[in-house]
């Protein structure tokens, strides 16, 4: 098998990567994405008039909770003891969108990119769920890794 695909053994079987020989290092990652919404949805979110309550507050908690459950969703991810997880939102009124950013940190043997990506995605999905009664045409987009640090691959900055 190609050494770049380390989730497979020599026979091509899916495996969880063995990180036991690695030393723990500080690891961090941030991911970002957007949800495009209609004016009525944006008004409901900003005016705190959505029928299901504080949309961004609930979405923040959902995203943080998702970071802690990533290994339950992605089959070969290691369960991790996170030391930090946050989700922040920026309203992009001119685009009719809300941008979410999830940052995750730990001291460990494997990176937290999947946790950051999962957190931002679940936060955006929660916005969709809480606002779909107003408008189902919302669109998630631009979900991507922004930054990662730690481990032998070092720092990645999307720029």
Secondary structure, 3 states (H helix, E strand, C coil): CCCCCCCECCCCCECCCCCCCCCCEEEEEEEEEEEECCHHHHHHHHCCCCCCCCHHHHHHHHHHHHHHCHHHHCCCCCCCCCCEEEEEEEEEHHHCEEEEEEEEEEEECCCCHHHHHHHHHHHHHHHHHHHCCCCCCCEEEEEEEEEEECCCCCCEECC
